Amino acid sequence: RQGINAEYMGIGHECFPTQIWRRRKMQVGNERKLVKKEAQTPLLFGQWSATEVDVGDLSLQDYISKKNVFLPHTSGRWNRKRFRKAQCPIVERLTNSIMYNGRNNGKKILAVKHVKACFQIISLVTDQNPIQVLVEAITKAGPREDSTRIGSAGVVRRQSVDVSPLRRVNQAIYLMTTGARAAAFRTIKTFPECLADEIMNAAKGSSNSYAIKKKDEIERVAKANR
């Protein structure tokens, strides 16, 4: 008892009253629990947490995963079962969508580096959590109405249909990465800069965003086919 007192209180081997001893022991226990809890919460790239991220669209809350990870590289087999990819961390889904166009296939470490640089730019420019900005961009960039082909063997017409929440998320991520890739091709701007611009413009609902322009076009065609 005296030894523990000396260790925690930083003073000599005197005998302390029971109340002071218990109070100090509780304080040390609470401090240890707090440190342990903080250590257990993974931060994306050691900087950002997805815990406080708010998904404004009620229909997308089940399809935008706010799981906390250190890196968007979980090595999970998200496509083995239908709809399982909805549980994949949303930042990792963005990372996977970057790995397209032949020469970029499978280069996930490179994609992770691009996403990290992109998030740092977003954080500096907007002074917000970049995961929150990404979620807002996905919410606004996914088309809510689309048109499909109806009919067979001869007369084929297009009919407007509602888009499911999962497809809205898929389409938004695809359109943003496609726009960023096109913007970065044969220009001085780097890919992370183009991706950051695309995500920030989409989050604001700006028509400068490739994803927002395509979404408006898809919804306009669908409206004509009602």
C-alpha positions as CSV (number, residue, x, y, z in Angstrom):
1,R,0.0,0.0,0.0
2,Q,2.7,2.4,0.9
3,G,4.7,1.5,-2.2
4,I,1.7,2.1,-4.5
5,N,1.1,5.5,-2.7
6,A,4.6,6.5,-3.4
7,E,4.3,5.4,-7.0
8,Y,1.1,7.3,-7.8
9,M,1.6,10.4,-5.5
10,G,5.2,10.8,-6.2
11,I,6.2,11.3,-2.5
12,G,7.8,9.2,0.2
13,H,6.6,6.1,2.0
14,E,4.2,7.8,4.5
15,C,0.9,6.2,5.5
16,F,-2.2,7.9,4.1
17,P,-5.8,8.0,5.3
18,T,-8.1,5.5,3.6
19,Q,-10.4,8.1,1.9
20,I,-7.5,9.9,0.2
21,W,-6.2,6.5,-0.9
22,R,-9.5,5.4,-2.4
23,R,-10.1,8.7,-4.1
24,R,-6.7,8.7,-5.8
25,K,-7.1,5.1,-6.9
26,M,-10.4,5.9,-8.6
27,Q,-8.8,8.9,-10.4
28,V,-6.0,6.7,-11.7
29,G,-8.5,4.1,-12.8
30,N,-10.6,6.7,-14.7
31,E,-7.6,8.2,-16.3
32,R,-6.5,4.7,-17.5
33,K,-9.9,4.0,-18.9
34,L,-10.0,7.3,-20.8
35,V,-6.6,6.7,-22.3
36,K,-7.5,3.1,-23.3
37,K,-10.8,4.3,-24.9
38,E,-8.9,7.0,-26.9
39,A,-6.3,4.5,-28.0
40,Q,-9.1,2.0,-29.2
41,T,-10.8,4.5,-31.5
42,P,-9.0,4.3,-34.9
43,L,-8.5,7.6,-36.7
44,L,-8.4,7.7,-40.5
45,F,-4.8,8.4,-41.5
46,G,-4.3,9.2,-37.8
47,Q,-6.2,12.4,-38.2
48,W,-10.0,12.1,-38.7
49,S,-12.8,10.2,-37.0
50,A,-16.0,9.1,-38.7
51,T,-17.9,8.9,-35.4
52,E,-19.3,12.4,-35.5
53,V,-20.1,12.3,-39.3
54,D,-23.7,13.0,-40.0
55,V,-25.6,11.5,-43.0
56,G,-28.3,14.1,-43.8
57,D,-30.3,11.9,-46.2
58,L,-32.4,9.4,-44.2
59,S,-32.6,6.9,-47.1
60,L,-28.7,6.6,-47.4
61,Q,-27.9,6.1,-43.7
62,D,-27.9,2.3,-44.0
63,Y,-25.7,2.4,-47.1
64,I,-23.0,4.8,-46.1
65,S,-20.8,3.0,-43.6
66,K,-19.1,5.2,-40.9
67,K,-16.9,2.5,-39.6
68,N,-13.6,3.9,-38.1
69,V,-10.5,2.5,-39.8
70,F,-6.8,3.5,-39.7
71,L,-6.5,3.1,-43.5
72,P,-9.0,2.6,-46.3
73,H,-7.4,-0.8,-47.0
74,T,-9.2,-3.4,-44.9
75,S,-8.6,-6.3,-47.3
76,G,-12.3,-7.3,-46.8
77,R,-14.1,-9.5,-49.4
78,W,-17.0,-7.1,-49.8
79,N,-18.2,-8.5,-53.1
80,R,-18.6,-12.1,-52.1
81,K,-22.2,-11.6,-51.1
82,R,-24.9,-9.3,-52.5
83,F,-25.3,-6.0,-50.7
84,R,-22.3,-6.7,-48.4
85,K,-20.4,-3.8,-49.9
86,A,-22.9,-1.4,-48.1
87,Q,-21.0,-2.3,-44.9
88,C,-17.6,-1.4,-46.5
89,P,-16.2,1.9,-45.1
90,I,-17.2,4.7,-47.4
91,V,-13.7,6.0,-47.8
92,E,-12.5,2.6,-48.9
93,R,-15.2,2.5,-51.5
94,L,-13.9,5.8,-52.9
95,T,-10.4,4.3,-52.8
96,N,-11.5,1.2,-54.8
97,S,-13.3,3.4,-57.3
98,I,-10.0,5.2,-58.1
99,M,-8.4,1.9,-59.3
100,Y,-9.8,1.9,-62.8
101,N,-8.7,2.5,-66.4
102,G,-6.4,-0.4,-67.1
103,R,-3.1,1.1,-66.0
104,N,-4.4,1.8,-62.5
105,N,-5.9,-1.7,-61.9
106,G,-5.0,-3.1,-58.5
107,K,-2.7,-0.2,-57.4
108,K,-4.5,0.2,-54.1
109,I,-1.5,1.6,-52.2
110,L,-1.3,4.4,-54.8
111,A,-5.0,5.0,-54.5
112,V,-4.7,5.2,-50.7
113,K,-1.9,7.8,-51.1
114,H,-4.1,9.8,-53.4
115,V,-7.1,9.7,-51.0
116,K,-4.8,10.8,-48.1
117,A,-3.5,13.8,-50.1
118,C,-7.0,14.7,-51.3
119,F,-8.4,14.7,-47.7
120,Q,-5.6,16.9,-46.5
121,I,-6.4,19.4,-49.2
122,I,-10.1,19.3,-48.3
123,S,-9.3,19.7,-44.6
124,L,-7.1,22.8,-45.3
125,V,-9.5,24.5,-47.7
126,T,-12.8,23.9,-45.9
127,D,-11.6,23.5,-42.3
128,Q,-14.0,20.6,-41.9
129,N,-13.8,16.8,-41.4
130,P,-13.1,15.6,-45.0
131,I,-15.2,12.4,-44.3
132,Q,-18.2,14.7,-43.6
133,V,-17.5,16.6,-46.9
134,L,-17.3,13.3,-48.8
135,V,-20.6,12.1,-47.3
136,E,-22.4,15.4,-48.3
137,A,-20.9,15.1,-51.8
138,I,-22.3,11.5,-52.2
139,T,-25.7,12.6,-50.8
140,K,-26.0,15.4,-53.5
141,A,-24.3,13.7,-56.4
142,G,-26.4,10.5,-56.6
143,P,-29.3,10.7,-59.1
144,R,-32.7,10.1,-57.5
145,E,-34.5,9.2,-60.8
146,D,-33.3,7.4,-63.9
147,S,-34.8,5.8,-67.0
148,T,-34.8,2.2,-68.1
149,R,-35.7,0.3,-71.3
150,I,-39.2,-1.2,-71.3
151,G,-40.5,-3.6,-74.0
152,S,-39.2,-6.5,-76.1
153,A,-38.9,-7.7,-79.7
154,G,-39.6,-4.5,-81.6
155,V,-41.2,-1.6,-79.7
156,V,-38.8,-0.4,-77.0
157,R,-39.4,2.7,-75.0
158,R,-37.8,4.3,-72.0
159,Q,-39.6,4.5,-68.6
160,S,-38.5,6.7,-65.7
161,V,-37.9,4.8,-62.4
162,D,-36.8,5.6,-58.9
163,V,-33.2,4.8,-58.0
164,S,-32.5,2.6,-55.0
165,P,-30.3,4.0,-52.2
166,L,-27.4,1.7,-52.8
167,R,-27.3,2.5,-56.5
168,R,-27.4,6.2,-55.6
169,V,-24.2,5.8,-53.5
170,N,-22.6,3.7,-56.3
171,Q,-23.4,6.2,-59.0
172,A,-22.2,9.2,-56.9
173,I,-18.8,7.6,-56.2
174,Y,-18.4,6.5,-59.8
175,L,-19.3,9.9,-61.2
176,M,-17.0,11.8,-58.9
177,T,-13.9,9.6,-59.6
178,T,-14.6,9.6,-63.3
179,G,-14.8,13.5,-63.3
180,A,-11.6,13.8,-61.3
181,R,-9.8,11.4,-63.6
182,A,-10.9,13.3,-66.7
183,A,-9.9,16.6,-65.1
184,A,-6.4,15.4,-64.2
185,F,-5.7,13.9,-67.7
186,R,-3.0,15.9,-69.5
187,T,-3.0,18.9,-67.1
188,I,-0.6,20.3,-64.6
189,K,-3.0,19.6,-61.7
190,T,-2.4,16.4,-59.8
191,F,-5.0,13.8,-59.3
192,P,-5.5,14.5,-55.6
193,E,-6.1,18.2,-56.4
194,C,-8.7,17.3,-59.0
195,L,-10.4,14.8,-56.8
196,A,-10.5,17.3,-53.9
197,D,-12.0,20.0,-56.2
198,E,-14.6,17.5,-57.5
199,I,-15.7,16.4,-53.9
200,M,-15.9,20.0,-52.6
201,N,-17.9,21.2,-55.6
202,A,-20.2,18.2,-55.4
203,A,-20.7,18.8,-51.6
204,K,-21.7,22.4,-52.4
205,G,-24.0,21.3,-55.2
206,S,-22.1,23.4,-57.7
207,S,-22.5,22.9,-61.4
208,N,-18.7,23.0,-61.7
209,S,-18.8,19.4,-60.5
210,Y,-18.8,16.7,-63.2
211,A,-20.9,14.5,-61.0
212,I,-23.6,17.2,-60.4
213,K,-23.8,18.0,-64.1
214,K,-24.3,14.3,-65.0
215,K,-26.8,13.8,-62.2
216,D,-28.9,16.8,-63.5
217,E,-28.7,15.4,-67.0
218,I,-29.9,11.9,-65.9
219,E,-32.8,13.3,-63.9
220,R,-33.8,15.6,-66.8
221,V,-34.0,12.7,-69.2
222,A,-35.9,10.6,-66.6
223,K,-38.4,13.4,-66.1
224,A,-39.0,13.6,-69.9
225,N,-39.7,9.8,-69.9
226,R,-42.3,9.8,-67.1
